[in-house]
Amino acid sequence: MKSVKIKDMVLKDTPIEDRYTTHIEYANKFREITGQNGALAMLCCSAISAYRQKKGKNHLEGQAYIFDQFKRGEEIKILRQTYQKAFVLISLYSGKENRIKYLSHRISADHIESRPSVDHEGDAKKLVRRDEDEQGQSHGQRLADAFALADLFINLDNEREAEETLNRFLLAFFGSNKISPSKDEYGIYIAKSAALRSLDLSRQVGAAIFF
C-alpha cells in the first residue's frame, strides 16, 4: 500500500461552480496518480470496512451504505465484484434543460443574485458537459458510461412518478410478492439473456421486440 498525496490542489466549497470544478480536478488527479480509474470505488470499500471494524459487535446487520456519486464504469465494476448482488446502482436523471436551469440558479444564489445571468448559464452548461464526458482525458469524468450500468433509473422531472418507481423497486428488492415485472422490464431481461448466449464479448448485444 502506498500513500497518495495531491499537491497544490485546494478543494473549495463556494461558489458552487468552483466546488464542482475543484472536486472534479482532484478526483481526476487521484485516478491519474494511482493509475486506477476505479480508485475512488476502492476507497468506498475501504471506508465501509473501516466503519465495520470500528463498530465491532455493535455493527448492525443488513445496514445500507449510500455513496453519492460515481463517475466511471470502472468504479461500478469494482463494487459489483466486491459486493455482488448486495450492490445496487440507482441512476437519477432529468432533462438537460432542467439540469442547466437548476445549476444556473444555484450558481446565482452563491453569488447573491436574484436570477441567473448569461455567464451563470454558460458556467452551468460547461459543468454539465464536463460531467457527462471529459473527452481527451483518460482519467476524467465518464458519467454517461457509469449511468447506463444502473439497476434502476428514476426520472426526477416527475416527482410522483419518481416516488412510485423507487417504492416499487424497494418492495421488489426486499421480496414482496405483490410486484411483477413490467413489459419493459421483461424485455430488458430477454435482451440481456440473448446477449449472454455468445461467448464472444464483442457479440454480446441483445435486443427484444414486443408487439
Helices and strands as residue ranges (DSSP letters): H 16-34, H 39-55, G 56-58, H 73-83, G 84-86, E 90-93, H 96-110, H 118-132, H 143-147, E 152-155, H 159-173, H 183-195, G 201-203
